[in-house]
Amino acid sequence: MTKIIIIYIGIYNLQFHKIKINFFSIGIFLISWTPYALVSMYSAFIDSNDITPLVATLPAMFAKSSTVLSSIFYILSNKKILEKIIADSESISLSLNNNAKNINEMTSL
């Protein structure tokens, strides 16, 4: 009986994590695209002459960044991917330190 409860709790935690990721992804999408939608609606229905090129460009750039923000959020929320990135960055820093030591030894000769 306890095995079934533990499995159920594990499944529940996994589903809750997935639901949380989905809600955050939807939130990132809405936050990123809302300024663009507001500027576009204002330009289309109120007065397009009030919108300068800079005001029109910034929300569009922010909206396009939603794909990058979603990817970064997914990477940070996935433990396996995050652990792999940390391990790779540690091995890269170790190899850079070794290369720096080798360069220092070669220049000191």
C-alpha positions, 0 to 999 in steps of 0.5 A: 500500500505504501508503495502505491502511495509513494508512486502516486505522490511521485506522479503527482509531483511530476505532473505538478512540475509540468503544469507549473512549467506550462503556466510559466511558459504561457505567462512569459508568452503573454508578458512578451507579446502584450506590449506588441499587441497594445502598440499594434492595436493603438496604431491600427484603431486610434492613431498611427501617427503618434507611434514613432519608429522606436516605440513601434520597434521596441515591443516587437523586439521584446515580443520576439525575445519570448522564444529565447526567454521560454528556452532559458526558462525551460533550461533552468527548470529542467534539472537534467539539462541544468546539471549537464550545463553546469558539468560542461561549464566546469570542464570547460573552465578546467581546460581553460585553466590548464591552457592558461597554465601551459601558456604561462609556462611556455612564455616563462621559458 
